[in-house]
Amino acid sequence: MSKFRTVVAVIIMILCGVAGLFLGATLNNAIGGGILGVLISGIACIIYVLDNQDKK
């Protein structure tokens, strides 16, 4: 189950990175938007895993 959570977290971070890239491109800062999207989704995934450690 741990591998599944890891794969889902990576997929979420990739999707948010691509979305941030396009959103940042509209504001003339594509790389910054992509990095911000990955950071926000990565922190959200970490918080989710820490909150649900005891559930299997």
JOZIHU-V415966 format. One record per residue. N is the residue number from 1. PSI is psi in whole degrees, 0 to 359 (none if undefined). NEAR is the number of other ideal C-beta (glycine too) atoms within 10 Angstrom. Layout:
BEGIN
N PSI NEAR
N PSI NEAR
END
This chain:
BEGIN
1 330 7
2 323 8
3 323 7
4 317 8
5 321 13
6 315 12
7 317 10
8 319 12
9 319 17
10 319 12
11 317 10
12 318 16
13 322 18
14 315 13
15 318 13
16 328 21
17 317 19
18 318 13
19 319 14
20 327 22
21 313 18
22 322 12
23 319 16
24 329 18
25 328 13
26 338 9
27 15 9
28 31 8
29 71 13
30 313 15
31 319 11
32 320 13
33 321 20
34 316 20
35 317 15
36 319 17
37 318 22
38 318 19
39 315 14
40 315 14
41 326 19
42 316 16
43 321 10
44 321 14
45 321 18
46 316 11
47 320 10
48 316 13
49 318 13
50 326 8
51 332 9
52 37 10
53 322 7
54 344 5
55 136 6
56 none 6
END
